[in-house]
Amino acid sequence: MKELKDRIRRDGIIKSGNVLKVDSFLNHQMDIRLFEAIGQEFKQRFSDVEVNKILTIEASGIGIACVVARSFDVPVVFAKKTQTKNIAGEVYTTKVESFTHGRVYDVIVSKEFLGKGDKVLLIDDFLANGKALEGLARLVEESGAQLVGAGIVIEKGFQAGGKMLRKEGIRIESLAIVESMDEATGKIVFRGED
């Protein structure tokens, strides 16, 4: 998606440890016009499958997932990283390791909102090592729902997550796949470019 790649090049900041900061437009301050274009792109890429739920993980995936869900005209369910008093009843739970935060979370989804008959599209802002997506896929499987694919805004192609999850048979559509990035020069190379 050219518009997204241009925005990453213009406003993305490369930090040490393979961190790409895009918080000025994607996951802290949100450019809703860009999100709408992202939603339409995912709608087009997944037009061949039925989707009746979008599933993401808190927190930075929620904004994107909401706009994508609007394109599909379906609800969003988000996996919570902590049990709250608001979640009563039975839940699906799994452990997820966050690359960005360097810690492991127990994530939960109420059984009330995910189950047999659901055709679930996962949406997330980043795919690096693939642990969050892997955890969400486990929740879908545990619920008896059908996983139809995963829409990723930015994939770090130089990390193992995308390759591993595709090998497991998960359909992944990434809008921008970063093949390399150089903190010293600020240069970002996307898949398909020299």
N, C-alpha and C positions, 0 to 999 in steps of 0.2 A: 504494500500500500504506500504509494509514493508520498502522499501528504504526511503520513505518519513518519516515514523515514526522514523526510526533510525537516520535520519538527524535532526529531531526535537529534539530528545533526546540528540544528540551530540552537536548541535549548537544553539538550542533554549534557550532563557533566560527568566525566569519567573520574572515578575515585579509585584509590588503591584497593586491592583485594577483589578485582573484577566487579566493582559496583558501578552501575550506571544510574545516576540520579536523574529522574524525570519528574520530580515533584512539583515543578513549576507549571506543568500542564496535565499530568496523568494521575498521580497518586497522593497529592496533598492539595494543591490548587488544581482544579479540574476544568479543562476546556470542554464545555458541553457541546459546542459545535463540532469539535473533533470527535468526541464520544459518539455523536449522532452518525458521523461518517463511519466510524468503527462499527457501530451497530448495524448499519446498512451493509457493510462489507461482510460481516459474519452471517447476516441473513442470506446474502447471495451465496456465500461459500457453503452454507448448510441447507440450501434450498431443496436438496434431494432427500432430506430426512425429516421425519416428524419430530417436533420438539414441543413438549408441553410444560417443561420446567427448566429454569436456569438455576444452576447451583454454583456458588462461589464460596470463598472463605473470607472471614473478616480479616482485615478491615479494608485494605486498599483495592480489593476486587469489587467491592459492593457498588460503588458509583458506576463503574463500567458495566457491570452486570445489569444494573437497573435500566440503563439506556439500551443495552442489547435486548433485554427482555421486552422493552417497548417496541422494538423492531419486530419481534416475534409475536407480540401480544400475548405473553405468558407471564406467570409470576416468577419472582426470584426467591430462592431459599438460600440463606447463607449459613455456613457452618460456623458456630460460635467457638471461640477459643477458651471460654470459661463457662461453667455451669452457673446459671443465674436463677433467682427465685421465680422469674417469669416463665421458665421452662418447667412445666409440670408434666408428669407422666414419663413414658418410656422414650428413650433416645438411642440413636445409633452413635457410636463413638469410635474414634481411632486416634492414633498418635501421628503428628505431622511435624517434621523438622523444617524450620524456616531458615533458608540461606541468608536472607537479609538480617534477621535478628539473631542468628546463631543459637537458637534454642529449640527445644521440643515442646509442642503444645498438645494437649488433649483437645480434640475438636469434636463438637457434638451437633447433631441435627435431630430435632423432634421427629418421632415416628409419625406424628400427625401430618407432616408436610412432605414426606417422601415414601414411596412404596410401589407395589406392583401396579403396573399400568402406566407409570410415569416414564416418559422418554426424555432423558436428561442431557442437556448440553452444559458442560463445565465451562466457566469463563474465569480467566485470571489475567492480571496485568503482566506478570513475568513468569517465564519458565526457565529455571537454571538447572538445578540438580533433580527436579521433578518430584520432590517429596510431597509438596502440597497437593499437586495433581494426583499423585499416586494415592494419597490418603482420601481425597474426594472420590476417586474411582472405587476405593474399598467401601466407602459409605454407600455409594449407589448400588454396588453388588450386594452388600449386606441387606439393603432395603428390598431387594427383589425388583427394583426398577431397571430400565434398560439405559445404558450409557451409549449415546449416539455420537459423541465426540467431545473435543475440547477446543475452545477458541482462546488463543493466547495473543495478547497485544504485542509483547516483545519476548522473543526467545533468544537466549544466549546459546547459539549453535556450537560454541566452543566448549560448552559444558555438557555433561552426559545425559541430562534429563530427557530431552526430546528423543534422542536415539533410543534410550532404554524404554520409554513409554510406547514409542511406535513399534518396537520389537514385541511388546506385550499385546499389540493389536489395537491400541487406542488410536483412533483417528484424531490427528492434531492439525489444526489450521492456525498457523502463526502469521500475523500481519507484517512483522518485521523480524527477520532472523539475523542477529548480529554474529558475524563470523569472527571478527576481531575488533579490539578497541585498544588504543594506546593512550595511557594517561599523560605521558610526556608531550605528545603532539596534539592530542584531542581527536585524532583520526578514528573514525568508525567505518568499518567495512561490513556491508550487508551481504548475505548469501546471494550469489549470482553476479556480484560485482568483482572487479579485479582489485 
